[in-house]
């Protein structure tokens, strides 16, 4: 299932669809402090984005109150 996404198996750059980013912002009252798994195509707009490949967000500090990670699971 694609959950409304267009699947591009030739790319490893996956972005969160705008409708989900908007829902997360609404839940967080407008602010996302950290996107630890960002990339150059990210539309999340967090105050801090740890963009690959320069940063490995899994190895960085996550000491922020509102963190968003796209829970994409590839089968």
N, C-alpha and C positions, 0 to 999 in steps of 0.2 A: 504494500500500500504506500502511496506517496503522500498522504495527508495534505493534498492540495499543492504539493511542490511539483515542479517540473524536474524530472530526473535527468541528470547529465552524468552518466557513468564515466565520461572522459575527464572529469574534473574532481579534484580533491577539495575545492573551495565551496563549502556549503554555507549558505547564509540563512538566517532565520527569516521567514516570511514576515512582511510588515504587520499583518493582522496579529501575529503572536507577539511581536515587539510592542505593539500598541497595548495589548492586553496586559503584558508584564508591567509596562510603565504605569498603566492605570492601577494595577494592584500595588505597585510600589509608590503610589501617589506622585508619579511623574519623574522620579529619579532612579536611575540605575547607576550605582557607584562603580561597579567593576564588571567587566566582561573579560574573564581570564583566557578565553579561547577565541579571540578576535582574529580577523584577517583584514586585508585591504578592502574587501567587499562588504564588510560589516555595516549594517544600518542600525545597530543597537544604540550607539551614541552614548556609551557609558562615560562617566567622568574619567575613568582609567580603563584603557584597553591594552591588554598585553598581546600584541599582534605577533602572530607567527610569521616568519620563522625567527625573527629577532628575539622574541621572548617565548619561553616555554611556560605557559600559564599554570601548568600542573606543578612546576617547581618554584613558583613565586608565592609570596605572602598573600593571603586572602583576608586580611584584616579590614574588611569593609562591611557596613551594615546591610547593603542591598546588592547582592551578587546575582548575575544571570549567566547561566550556561545553557546553550541549546542542547536539549537532551536527545539529539539525533542518534538513533540506533540503526546501524546498517546491518541488514541480514545477508 
